[in-house]
């Protein structure tokens, strides 16, 4: 009987050990996957909404700089802030420039237009419509970036607001600089709706990103909106 009891105790300890490992794995999974990935339908709908917004932004920029502007969103995804940090990190060009605006209303968060520093200088040259020496570009860079970012970010958020039939208020744009860690350093609890954007102006293609940082309730609200959008067009 004692042998049987001892054997039973070993089995219980093994079961508890397995349970602890499963709990650890589940906890890790929940921390690393706090939000379900976008379905193909949601991704396509968000890309469609984003391209509508970018077409409006391109038209506004075209009027501002009197030149053809093409803006498109090849892909959309939801990421953790740490994954977004890794995605924008460029070992050969670690410095980033971003235009940041907060928004609030039916849902709230922070919108960022992010460029590698090298791309931002090309953007400024294209916006001011002439070749300039580097020292002159630096003087104009923040103003040109803030105006460009304000147009693009406001257009994206306004398009979403129109779908919601509700207003979203935007803060004034500010320009920030740093590496990928600094772009998202205060947003460890947020998820990121991440848009790759293709920006073509004066025959120059400039790659960048739009990142919308939101908490899970705000992203849930956005997904409800997208579901309604899909339903309305199908």
N, C-alpha and C positions, 0 to 999 in steps of 0.2 A: 504493500500500500504506500509505503514511503517513497518507493521508486516511482510509482504512478503519480504521486503528488509532485515529486520533483520534476518529472517529465511535463506534467501539466503547467508547472510554474515557468519552465523554459518556453513552452509554447506561448503562454500569455506574454512573456517578455518579448518574444519575437514579433507577436502581433502588435504590441505597443510600439516597438521600434519601427515596424513597417508603417503603422498609422502616423507616427511622427514624421517619417520621411514623406509620406503623401501629403500631410498638412503643410510641410515646408515647401514642397513643390507647388501645391495649390496656392499658397500665399505668394510665392514668387510669381506664379502665372498671373494672379490678379493684380499684383503691383506692376508687372511689365506689360499687361494687357488690360488697362483699366476701361477700355472702351472698345466695343466690337468694331472690326474693320468695316470700311464702306463696302456695300454690295456693288456689283457691277452696274446695276441700275442707278444707285445713288451716285456713284462716281461719274457716270455718263451725264446724269442730270446736273450735278454740280459743275462739271466741265462746260455744259451748255449754258448754264446761268452765268458762269464766269466769263465765257466768251462773249455773251451779250453785254456784260458789264465792260469788258475790255474794248469792245467795238465803240461803246459810248465814250470811253476814256480816250481812245485813239482819235475820235472825231474832235474832242475838246483840245487835245494836244495839237492836232493838225491846224486848228484855227489859231492856236497860240503861236506856233512857230512857222506857219505858212509853208508846210512841207508834208509830204506823205508820211503817215505813221501807221505801222501795222503792229497790232498787239494780239497775241493769242495765248491760250492756256492749254498746253499739250497734256498735262496730267494734274490730277488732284488726289490727295490722300490725307488721312488723319494719322498724326504721329504723336509720340510723346515728345516733350521738350528736349530730352536727351537725344532722341533719334533725329530730331530736327537740327540740333546742334552739330551732330556728326555729318548730316547731309550737306550743310552749307560750308563745312570746313574744307578749305582748299590748301593742301600743304604747300603748293607752289605760289599761292597768293592768299595768305591768311588774313589780311586786313579786309574788313567789311565796312560798308556804309549803309545805313538804313534810315528811312523816314518812318516815324512812328506816330500813330494817332490812336487814341482810345475812343471807344464807342459804347453807347448805352441806350437801352430802350427795351424792346421785347426780349432781347438777350444782350449781353454785354461782353466786352473783351477788349483786345488790343490788336490793331492792324499794323503790319509792318511791310514795307517795300524794301527788299534787301538786295544789294548788289556787291559783288567783289569790288574793291576799291578801283582796280584797273578799269572795270566796266563803267563805273560811275563817272570817271573822267571822260570816257568816250561819249557817254550820255550828255554830259555838260557841253562838250564840244558840238555835238549835234544840235542841242537845244539852242545854243547861242548863235548858231549858224555861221561860224567862222573858226578857222584855226587860231588857237591862242597859245602863247607860251605857258608853261606849267604854272608859273607864279601868278599869272592873270586868272587862270582857271580856278586856282584855290580861292581867290577873292570872290568869284561868282558861284562857286560850287554849291554852297549851302542853300543859297537862294534858289538856284535852278532845281536842285534836288527836292527842296521842300515844295516848290510849286508843282513839279512833276508828280511827286508822291501824293500830294493833296488831290490832284486830279484823278489818279489811278485808284487810290484807296477810297475816296469819296464815291467814285462811280461804282465800285464793287459793292460797298455797303449800301448805297442808295438803291441799287438793283435788288438786293436782298430785302430791303425795307419795303420796296414797292410790291414784292411778292407777298410780304407779310401784311401789306396794307396797314402799315404802322411806321411811325417815324423812329429813326435811330439818330441820336445826336453824336456828332464827331467833335473831338477836341482839335485844337490847332496843331499843325504838324511840327515835329521837332526832328532834327537830324542828329543821329548818334553814330559813333564810330567804335570799332573794337573787333575782337576776334569772335568766332562762333560761340564761344562760351559766354561772352559778355552780351551777345544778342538776346540770349534766353536765360540769363543767370537768375533773374528774379521770378521766373515762371515755372519753377520746378513742379508745382501742383497742377499746371495747366496742360491741356492737350492743344495740338496745333493743327488747324486746317491748312494744309500746305499746298500752295499752287506754284508749279513751275510756270514761268512766263517767258514767252519769246517776244522780244521787243526789237522791231526793225524801224530805223529812222535814218533817212538820207543814205540808204543802201548799206547801212551798218547794222549788223545783227548783234544785239546786246542781251545776254541772258541774265535773268534775275529770278527773284522769288517774291511771292506775296504770302505772308504768314498771318493767319488769324488765330490768336491765342485766346482760348475760351475754357471755362470750366465745363464739367460734364453736363450740368443742367442746361447751360446755354447751347452746347452741341446737340443735346437731345431736342431742344426747341428748334434748332436749325434743321435737324433731320425730319422733324414733323413737318416743317415748312417745305422741305424738298419732296416729301411724300405727297403733300397737297399739290405741289407743282406738277409732279409726275401724273397724278390722277387727273389734273385739269387738262392735260394735253394728250391723254390716252383714251 
